[in-house]
Amino acid sequence: MKKPIVIIGIGELANVFAHGFLRCGYPIYPITRAMNLAEECQQIPLPELVLITVQENKLYSLLEQLPKAWSDKVALVQNELLPRDWQAHSIKNPTVTVVWFEKKKGLELTNILQSPSFGPNAEIISNALQAVEVPAPVLESEQDLLYELVRKAVYILTVNIAGLVNNCTVGDLWMKHQALAREIAKEVILIQASLVGQILPDEKIINGMVEGIEDCPHRYCLGRSALSRLKRALNHAEIANLTTPKLTQIAENLA
C-alpha cells in the first residue's frame, strides 16, 4: 500500500484530485474545517503529499496552522498564487499546480488549457490528473512555473474584473471589449510585477491569457470572487504605490 495523501479542503476541485489519486492507488485522508490539523498530523505524520485546496482568501490562515512535519510535503493549487505566498510561511519547496480545469457541482469537468505542475511531487500530481483525463505536464523550471502562475492570475483577474463592468462571455470580452480587457490586464500585470519583484513581459502574458480565452470562449467573465479580487488588486497597488486608473475607476463606479 502506498503512503496516504492528505487533502485539506474538500470541494469540487479536491474531488477531481482525489479521484485521480485513487486511480493511481493512493489512499486518501480528507481534512475538513471541523478537524484539528495538529491532531490529524499525529495520525498521519508521514504522508506522501499534503494537497491544500482551500480558497485563496483562506490560504494564509491555513498555512499558519500547518504542522511543520507536513511542510515539505505541501502541494498548492490556488488562483492568484505567487512564490511570496508560500515563502512567507517558510515553505521552501512546495509542489505547485496551475489549475486550468473547471469542476462545478452537478456539471462535467471542463478542461481549458493544460494544468502544469512543478516541484518535488509534480509527477504524482501529473499522473493523478491524467488518470482523470486532465492534461497535466510537468514544468522544467521555476521560471516556467512563475510564468504559468502569472498567466493564470492575469487571466482570472482580468476576466473577473471585466465581468463587474460587463458580464459577457470571455470570448465576447476579447472580441467586443478588447480595449477594456487590455487596460485591466496591463494594470494587473503591473501589480503582479511588483509582487514577484521583476519586470514581466506584458505581451507574452496577454497572449497567454488569450490562449485561455480562445480555448473556452463560452464561459462567463464574472465569478463569485470578482469583487474581492478587485479589492485585493487595489490593496496590492496601494501598498506598492502603483497607479491603476482603470481598476480604480471600476471600483468607484461600483461604489
ABEGO torsion letter per residue (X at the ends): XBBBBBBBEBBAAAAAAAAAAAAAGBBBBBBBAABBAAAAAAABABBABBBBABBAAAAAAAAAABBAAAAAABBBABBGBBAAAAAAAGBABBBBBBBABBBBBGBBBBBBBBBBBBEAAAAAAAAAAAAAGBBBBBBABAAAAAAAAAAAAAAAAAAAAAAAABBBBAAAAAAAAAAAAAAAAAAAAAAAAAAAGBBBBAAAAAAAAAAAAAABAABBABBAAAAAAAAAAAAAAAAAGBBBAAAAAAAAAAX
